Each structure stands twice: as C-alpha cells, then as structure tokens.
Amino acid sequence: MIKDQLQRELNIKDVPKRIISLVPSQTELLVSLGLEKNIVGITKFCIHPKYLRKSKTVVGGTKKVHLDKIRALNPDIILCNKEENTREMVLELEKIAPVHVSEIIDFEDVLILIEMYGKLFDRSQQANQLNLKLQKEKREFEKEIPVVLGKVAYFIWREPWMVAGGDTFINSLLKLNGWENVFENNKSRYPEIKLEELKRLKPDLILLSSEPYPFKEKHVEEMRQICNVRVELVDGEYFSWYGSRLIPAFDYFKKLQKLLSGSF
C-alpha cells in the first residue's frame, strides 16, 4: 500500500501515467525526474520551467481550482501539499483521483518526498541521483558557513506584516544558513506582527522575500526607517521552494553569505 507524507493510504495499483500537480515546487521536481510528458495539469503559479504553462492545462491556483478541468483531464493521480493546498480541496479532488499530499518542514522531508516520487512513478534511479546531488551540495555548503551568523527576521507579507515562524521550510533554511529566526518560537507558523516587536527582539538582519509579497527596494527603505538594522531583498524561491530548486539554492546562499559577510 502506498502512503503519502501524511501517512494517508492511497489506492494505487499501477504506475500513474497522467499527473496533475497543484504545487509549483513539485511540478519542477517532476520535470527534473523526467516526468514532463506525464504532467497533464498544473497551476498558474507553476512557473518553472517557464515554458511549461504553454504546453500543459492550467487548472487554477494552489487554493482554488477548476474541478471540471481536472475531471476532464482524467488524471491517475493529483499531487498536493499540506501547506500550499487546503483540506477542503483535497477532499473534493479525492472524488476524482488518488491525491498524494506532501509535508515539507526541513531538508530531510525533501529527500523523503523525492524518494517517494521515485518509487511512485518508477523513477527511483533518477530520484536517488537527485538526492545524492542535494546531499553533496548541502555538505559542501555547510563547510563554508559559520555556526551562527546572527538573528534574522524573514518577511513574507506587508499590510499586514507577516513573517516566517518556526515549523516551516523557510525556518529550516534560515537555520541551515546559520541564522537564528527571532520568530521561531511564535505559536503561528506565519504570524502577523507589529513592527514594534522587531525593536524588542532586536534582529541583526531583516530579509524581505520576493514572494508571496513582491517586496521591492522601496520597501527596504521603508523598513530601514523603522528599524535601524541591515535590510536585504532575497529571492523567495530559494528559501521556500523545495525539490530540485534546492540545487541552485545552495549557490544562491553562498553568494548571499558573501554579500552579508562582515555585516554582524
């Protein structure tokens, strides 16, 4: 019996051939595993590879989909994620086809998901090679960074101000970079905050993500006027996308570390 990362049992007898992916990170991962031809439906946010939306059916977003479009594609399996998609959506999708739900909190969860996809889609060799590559990149990166660089706040939204808390993949990558997330112990995974809290928590660095809110240089200046600490724009894909996106992410982190070196 096949299980997903929530330990839900899936009734799948044969290797799924027609795949709908409702998670951008997982869509990119499927392509990396050589499954592009098997993808029949994706979301409007599945932007990697860039050409994919021209050749695949877009069935909606990550929170709301067109069930009639999905049904018409006659999928063998639908891929979701606990954070990206809603429970209500999964329940409706299960009436159409088996739904595999991932849950990614840290690097090890990524390796487990890739291994799962390898077995599920008969791509174990490709999955093993990808995992070995990811583990190698991670080891090499960890050799280059200090144990602790400083305290950081990672913003994902404005009006209301929202940050990445603990128990998130973003938080795990902040730790991997040697940073201490000042909101790690917040009860919410993505808490709304008042900027006055920053003065109390005294981060050494504020990171403004490019997604989901598209922070720009003007927001850097706005934040600097409120908090007299270093503020940097960062590419949110490298901090929140998982799967094969982590390979270029480690190169990005190395460049970011060099940019920030000596800042604390």
VEXKOL-216311 format. One line per field, with one value per residue (C-alpha): residue in one letter; y, z, x. Coordinates in Angstrom, 2 decimals, m for minus. Each point is the difference from the previous one (the first is absolute). Layout:
<rs>
code A/...
north Y/...
up Z/...
east X/...
</rs>
This chain:
<rs>
code M/I/K/D/Q/L/Q/R/E/L/N/I/K/D/V/P/K/R/I/I/S/L/V/P/S/Q/T/E/L/L/V/S/L/G/L/E/K/N/I/V/G/I/T/K/F/C/I/H/P/K/Y/L/R/K/S/K/T/V/V/G/G/T/K/K/V/H/L/D/K/I/R/A/L/N/P/D/I/I/L/C/N/K/E/E/N/T/R/E/M/V/L/E/L/E/K/I/A/P/V/H/V/S/E/I/I/D/F/E/D/V/L/I/L/I/E/M/Y/G/K/L/F/D/R/S/Q/Q/A/N/Q/L/N/L/K/L/Q/K/E/K/R/E/F/E/K/E/I/P/V/V/L/G/K/V/A/Y/F/I/W/R/E/P/W/M/V/A/G/G/D/T/F/I/N/S/L/L/K/L/N/G/W/E/N/V/F/E/N/N/K/S/R/Y/P/E/I/K/L/E/E/L/K/R/L/K/P/D/L/I/L/L/S/S/E/P/Y/P/F/K/E/K/H/V/E/E/M/R/Q/I/C/N/V/R/V/E/L/V/D/G/E/Y/F/S/W/Y/G/S/R/L/I/P/A/F/D/Y/F/K/K/L/Q/K/L/L/S/G/S/F
north 0.00/3.43/2.80/3.73/2.21/0.32/m3.81/m0.13/m3.20/0.33/m2.64/m0.10/m3.27/1.07/2.66/3.28/1.31/3.13/2.41/3.25/2.07/2.78/1.04/2.02/m1.56/m3.48/0.78/1.03/m3.15/m2.20/1.52/m0.63/m3.65/m0.33/0.05/3.08/m2.02/m1.47/3.36/0.90/2.79/2.70/3.26/3.54/0.30/m2.88/2.32/m2.36/m1.08/3.26/m1.62/m2.59/2.05/0.26/m3.77/m1.12/0.71/2.61/m1.14/2.96/1.09/m1.75/0.94/m0.15/m2.24/m0.75/m3.48/m0.40/0.58/m2.50/m2.57/0.42/m0.72/m3.47/m0.04/m3.14/2.01/3.56/1.41/2.43/1.46/0.49/3.66/1.05/m1.60/m0.18/m3.02/0.81/m0.06/m3.38/m1.50/1.15/m1.16/m3.46/m0.45/0.24/m1.86/m1.07/3.03/m0.11/2.69/1.06/1.71/1.79/1.51/m0.64/m1.34/m3.63/0.29/1.04/m3.12/m2.17/1.57/m0.49/m3.63/m0.40/1.44/m2.25/m3.10/1.30/0.98/m2.68/2.55/m1.35/0.31/3.66/0.65/m1.59/2.02/3.22/m0.75/m0.76/3.30/1.93/m1.61/0.80/3.64/0.30/m1.47/2.33/3.00/m0.82/m0.04/3.65/1.67/1.04/m1.85/3.08/3.13/1.98/0.54/0.49/0.84/m1.27/1.93/m1.57/2.60/3.67/1.48/m1.94/m0.64/m3.75/m2.01/m3.60/m1.65/m3.37/m3.38/1.29/m0.93/3.62/m0.20/m3.17/1.72/3.03/m2.38/m1.70/3.41/0.46/2.49/0.02/0.86/2.44/m1.22/m3.72/m0.47/1.80/m2.20/0.79/m1.33/3.30/2.54/3.49/2.40/3.62/1.60/1.07/m3.67/0.27/2.62/m2.33/m3.11/1.93/m1.95/0.64/m0.38/0.34/m1.94/1.07/m2.84/0.38/m2.27/m0.36/3.77/1.64/2.13/2.66/2.44/2.62/m2.40/m0.40/3.74/m0.07/m2.74/1.71/3.11/m2.11/m2.29/1.11/m3.36/m1.45/m0.81/m2.10/m1.20/m3.75/m2.38/m1.78/m2.98/m1.07/0.18/m1.61/m2.26/m3.53/m2.97/0.64/3.79/m0.61/m0.70/3.59/1.20/m1.02/2.06/2.92/m0.37/0.06/3.28/1.43/m0.98/1.81/3.09/0.01/m0.98/2.33/1.57/m1.30
up 0.00/m0.99/2.59/m0.31/2.46/2.23/0.22/m1.93/m1.96/m3.76/m2.07/m2.97/m1.81/m3.07/m0.67/m0.49/m3.55/0.02/2.73/1.22/2.23/2.11/1.58/m1.94/1.78/m0.73/m3.64/m0.48/1.83/m2.34/m2.99/1.66/0.43/m3.73/0.37/m2.07/m2.59/2.75/1.38/m1.32/2.38/2.04/1.85/m1.25/2.51/m1.52/m1.64/m0.23/m2.60/m1.54/m3.16/1.80/0.26/m3.80/m0.44/3.06/1.14/2.77/2.43/2.41/2.92/3.14/2.15/m2.60/m3.06/m2.78/0.87/m3.41/m1.74/2.29/m0.56/m3.78/0.11/1.42/2.35/1.54/2.96/1.37/1.95/2.86/3.02/3.53/0.13/m3.61/m0.45/2.24/1.69/m1.66/m3.39/0.67/1.02/m3.27/m2.09/1.55/m1.71/m3.32/0.60/2.74/1.65/1.29/2.64/0.90/3.20/m0.16/3.16/m0.43/m2.35/1.01/m0.99/m3.48/m0.34/1.15/m2.52/m2.86/0.98/0.16/m3.49/m1.27/1.16/m0.90/m3.58/m0.72/0.04/2.92/m1.79/m0.85/3.53/1.60/m2.20/0.86/3.73/m0.14/m1.80/2.58/2.92/m1.58/m0.58/3.58/1.45/m2.06/0.98/3.72/m0.10/m1.07/2.48/3.64/2.69/0.81/m2.15/2.04/0.63/m2.94/m0.81/m3.33/m1.37/m2.43/m0.03/0.51/1.28/2.16/0.70/0.06/0.65/m0.18/3.39/1.21/m1.38/m3.57/m2.86/m0.13/3.65/m0.65/m2.82/2.18/2.55/m2.75/m0.84/3.59/0.98/3.08/m0.92/2.65/m0.64/0.18/3.29/m1.10/0.28/m3.59/m2.96/m1.87/2.67/m0.58/1.95/1.04/m0.99/3.60/0.72/m2.09/2.33/2.93/m1.69/m1.46/m3.19/m1.60/m3.48/m1.69/m3.19/m2.32/m2.28/m3.67/0.58/0.80/0.51/m2.64/2.25/m1.88/0.73/1.22/2.75/1.05/0.59/1.82/2.34/0.62/1.21/2.53/1.11/0.01/m1.17/m3.29/m2.42/m3.13/m2.79/m0.60/m2.63/1.72/m2.34/1.46/3.55/m0.53/m3.07/0.59/m2.16/m2.85/0.65/2.94/m2.32/m1.29/3.43/1.61/m2.55/0.72/3.74/m0.52/m1.90/2.62/2.78/m1.79/m0.39/3.68/1.32/2.64/0.51/3.54
east 0.00/1.34/m0.04/0.59/1.91/m3.07/m0.02/m3.28/m0.46/m0.48/m1.72/2.38/0.61/1.97/2.62/m1.94/0.39/m2.17/1.10/m1.52/2.27/m1.49/3.29/2.63/2.99/m1.30/m0.72/3.63/1.09/m2.03/1.77/3.38/m0.98/m0.76/m3.78/m0.84/m1.95/m2.16/m1.09/m3.46/m1.05/1.74/m0.77/0.46/2.85/1.99/2.51/2.98/0.84/m1.26/m1.34/m2.13/m3.19/m0.12/m0.15/m2.02/m3.55/m0.17/m2.71/0.05/2.14/1.20/m3.01/m2.76/m0.24/m2.46/m1.23/m1.63/3.34/1.70/m2.71/0.25/3.75/m0.73/3.01/1.44/1.27/m0.11/2.94/m0.65/1.77/m1.32/1.04/m0.64/m3.42/m3.08/m1.53/m3.33/1.68/1.59/m3.35/m1.59/2.95/m0.14/m3.36/1.85/3.30/2.41/1.65/3.58/0.62/3.53/1.14/3.33/1.45/3.73/2.66/m0.57/m3.66/1.13/2.15/m2.91/m2.38/2.45/0.45/m3.80/m0.42/2.76/m1.85/m3.47/0.87/2.64/2.82/2.03/3.34/m0.59/m1.28/3.05/2.35/m1.81/0.10/3.72/0.57/m2.05/1.83/3.36/m0.97/m1.20/3.22/2.17/m2.09/0.11/3.80/0.05/m2.35/0.51/m1.93/m2.12/m0.06/m2.50/m3.68/m2.35/m3.62/m1.35/m2.99/m2.46/m2.83/m0.82/m3.28/m0.25/3.66/0.61/3.14/1.14/m0.23/1.21/m1.09/0.35/2.31/1.17/1.03/1.98/1.92/0.67/1.54/1.98/1.43/1.09/m2.69/m2.20/m3.60/m1.26/m3.57/0.80/m1.85/m3.15/m3.10/m1.00/1.95/m0.42/m0.91/m1.32/2.17/0.31/3.26/0.47/0.75/3.16/1.42/m0.60/1.44/2.98/0.79/3.39/m1.45/m3.38/m0.69/m2.83/m1.09/m0.93/m3.00/m2.82/0.06/2.23/2.19/1.98/2.81/m2.50/m1.05/3.63/0.17/m3.33/1.21/3.33/m1.80/m1.89/2.82/3.61/1.43/1.15/m2.84/0.43/m2.27/0.24/m1.32/m2.88/0.12/3.33/m1.33/m3.40/0.15/1.21/0.94/2.44/m0.19/2.35/2.94/0.27/m1.17/3.30/1.93/m2.32/0.57/3.78/m0.25/m2.33/2.40/2.82/m2.17/m0.84/3.44/1.27/m3.42/m0.54
</rs>
